[in-house]
Amino acid sequence: MIVRTYDECVGTDRDVKAENGNWRSVRLSLKDDGMGFSFHITTIYAGTETHIHYKNHFETVYCISGNGEIETVKDGKVYQIRPGTVYILNENDEHYLRGGTEDMILACSFNPPITGKEVHREDGSYALED
Ligand code: 9YT
């Protein structure tokens, strides 16, 4: 069994901040744990907008606290995100993720798992490992 805490991950390689300052993500579990998914606690800062298109990954996201919204690009639909909301990107949905009036804390799971070396690309995706 593997046990680690959020506080242990803060300030390590697992603690990743977006170059544009829009978000911070603490990756509690990565590919090398061998679970088939990765698990992250992500903070989306209030008032920010991030274009995301995980073409190579499925992601499920649960809102723990704060508020924000997600807009799907293909149809322009806007969904409010509040504590208790889950959104499931089962179609690799391209979207805009917006922080609301306060920072939003999200629990995120990726399949396939993130390795920890990915960089958010121009097109909003992460590459698959070679
Ligand atoms: C909400 C969301 O898409 N989170 C993604 C996690 C974060 N960008 C990361 O850990 O790379």
Residues whose N, C-alpha, C, O or C-beta is under 5 A from the ligand:
A	BS01	9YT	S25 H40 T42 V61 L106 C108
